[in-house]
C-alpha cells in the first residue's frame, strides 16, 4: 500500500470516528462462476438429447459427473449433430432445457461464453463427428460434401449468379441454403 492510500484511509477512518458513523454492506455480489454451476445440469441434459447429439457405437462408456446428483455415472460416448459451437449454443437457447433453466432462474441467462465453458467441463463424452465413427459414416461424408459446396457457393461469381434465385415449391433461397451449409448440420438439409 502506498503512503497516499494510507493517508487517505486514516482520513476516512478519522472522519468516521468523529461522526460516529458505521460501514454497512449494501449487498453481496454473486460469484461470477455461480451461473456456470447452475447451468451445468441443464447443459448436461441437453448434451444427451438425441436431437442435438447421437450415440457413437465405436466409443465405450465414459465416466461423467451428473451435475444433478454430483455422482459419477457411466455415459455412452456421443457425437454432435451440429457442427459449429455457435449453432450448438443457438440450439440450446431454443431448447426445452433453456426454458427449464429460465423457469428455475427467471433473472438468469446463459450466454455463448458460459455455454462453451460448461460444455468443455461437463461434455467430455461428446465429440466432433469423425469419418471413422460407425454411426457417422454417411452423415460425416455428407458434412464434408456440404462444406465443399459451401466453399463453392461463397465464391463471388457463384454468389452473384444465385442471389436473385427465387425458389419454387417451398425450396430454399440462396441465403437459407448457404446458412444451412455453413452450420454443417446435415440433418437440417432434409428440411429443404
Order of alpha helices (4+ residues) and beta strands (2+ residues): alpha-alpha-beta-beta-beta-beta-alpha-alpha-alpha-beta-alpha-alpha-alpha-alpha
